[in-house]
């Protein structure tokens, strides 16, 4: 097996899945933990109710852990009781992009950072108004900066 191939055995399937890892710039790869790399570039998912932002109720902005792009605001975060941070809209239109995801015999819409392509999670049509969307996002794909510490944003990039 070469260095760009990882085998991921999950409890969701009885067989091993082989995934070819994407080419990731070294400056991104070097700053991520193994778990963050797995989520952002191998499209993994953290276990429900395990993420540090699931129960975060502070005011502020959630940024891409890879490139520092603003993704979601605390003003659109809600408790979906799914075990992942959930938002009903992105912080700024165009900061995320979407792709069809048919993995694990499900039809879903993947959410990615529009700047670096990092996998963030999925979006569903069962969220609250005004959008009716539920962006179900992995905490490991996010950095949160509280409103009173917005000067730290420069450090993310």
PyMOL commands that set and color helices and strands:
alter all, ss='L'
color gray80, all
select helices_A, chain A and resi 26-29+34-42+74-76+103-105+139-141+147-156
alter helices_A, ss='H'
color red, helices_A
select strands_A, chain A and resi 5-8+17-20+60-64+70-73+77-78+85-87+96-101+108-113+119-124+134-137+142-146
alter strands_A, ss='S'
color yellow, strands_A
deselect
rebuild
show_as cartoon
